[in-house]
């Protein structure tokens, strides 16, 4: 997602909502936040560790924003410039998000030109092993 944020800089805003550490086995001290200050520090550490260009928003201790957006793991939402959800997924996959972002930007341009009619679509993608492979796993294949 960081590469997408770099590739689409100036065209889209990327916001990462920090809920909890995604891989607490790698960072056991981060498994459960005991205060908002601790959670804030962990989010700052994450930003520095990954050098992310994305804006990081820290959710409250109870995960109110996370629950507002469905409470699922690893979700991604794209909201177009008219404020409408143009894409959402329950598992972030860079190639799928890239395509959806390109489609959203193209649709926004067509809307500005007055030659666009949107339509609703849902789809399901099968993934092997219960989750998409990480970049490291893909590189080893």
Secondary structure, 3 states (H helix, E strand, C coil): CHHHHHHCCCCCCCEEEECCCCCCCCCHHHCCCCCHHHHHHHHHHHHHHHCCCCEEEECCCCCHHHHHCCCCCCCEEEECCCCCEEEEECCCCHHHHHHHHHHHHHHHHHHHHCCCCCCCCCCCCCCHHHCCCCHHHHHHC
